[in-house]
Structure formats: C-alpha cells, structure tokens
Amino acid sequence: MKGWWFSPPDGKLGYKDGRIAEVGVTHTVDCEPVICRSGLHWSESVIDALGYAKTSTVFRVIGVGEIVKGSDKCAGQSREYLAEYDLSEILLAWARWCALQNIELIKPYTNNYDLIVEFLETGNGAKAAARAAAAAAWEAWEAEAEEQEKQESKLLEMITEKYGPIP
C-alpha cells in the first residue's frame, strides 16, 4: 500500500531505532503492527501525513507485509522509501493557495486587497502584504458592532480551543 511519511528532523526512525530513511531502503520491524503503538507508520493521503509532520521532508513509501489501516494512517511491518521530497517552498505556496480560496471575505476590511491577493498569488511583497493584512484586521475591527462581536467571539473561541479556558 503506497503512502506518505514525513521524516523527523534528524532523519532517523523514532523510539530509539535510529535507522535513517533513504530512498531505496526498506525498513522492517518484528512486531504486530498496531496504530499509534507499534510498527512503521505512514498515511495514504499526503494531507493526513502532514498532520504528523515535524519537517517539510516527505517520503513516498510503500508498506509491505501485515498492514493495519486506521482513519488517517497505517501501520505495517515493512516500509520501503520510494522517493524523497523537500516540500518547503511547496507548502508555503499551498498555504497561500488555501488562503486564496476565501480571500474575498476580507475585501470589505481593507484598502489593500489587491496587494494581499498579489502576495497570496505570487509570494512577492511579503512585508507590504503583512502591513496590508494588519491594516485590514484593524479596519475589520472598526466594522459595525455586530461584526466586531462576531469577530471577537471567533478569536476567543480559537484561543480557548488551543490553550484551554481563558483566565
């Protein structure tokens, strides 16, 4: 079963294994694969694998032997490394693309909409776009009271989701 596996920062397998992932190499473990507990893991979807990423280095892999399939990852006895990719630039471009999918939502809150869109489309003008985005956020804050309340509620919800109750 083919999938994706993001390399850890040191390029070595975890749990004191220490072997290094390299294209053309197959790693095998002598255990029963259990999701999140034992075996060599990977995800069929690169987006699912991204959820476990600690670096932007991803391997295209194929799992062999006994395989257990979970909702967003698999565990198996063997994992062969077919290709290695540095996604540093791709992930930044993808993040900009994702932001563009709903960009029109900020249009009422900025006079620099075109600059922000240009940055998201090209990656150019990061400092100017950051200033424009900050200005858009400020203008959004100055919106009608109902909008302000909605925006603040969402921000507080996001903070609470990440850090727990706000003292």
C-alpha angles and dihedrals in degrees: 000000000000123000148134132276125184114217119235117243094267093044091236130122113257134239094060091298092122099188115140123236112235134164111266094024124114120205120203131188128196102228143088107271114241122173111255092359114059142000133041113305136210138150127240090217120058089216090056089048090050088063088067097040122126093172138025093247111107131179127209102225142179122215119217134184124022108003131188116199121209131181096275106006144029134221124208145163095247135031123187119199109226102171140355125219133186103214097181096118094031093055091051091050091046091051089052090049091051090052090051092059091078101018094126089071091075095046095096090054103054143054088200098061093129092052092051092048090048091054092048091048098044110014088233124129097027096166094048091045091050090052090048092049090050090050090049090052090051092048089048088054089055090054123111117309093250091054090046091053092049092048094048092047090054093048092049090048090053092048091048092048091054102038106019127238116002111235 
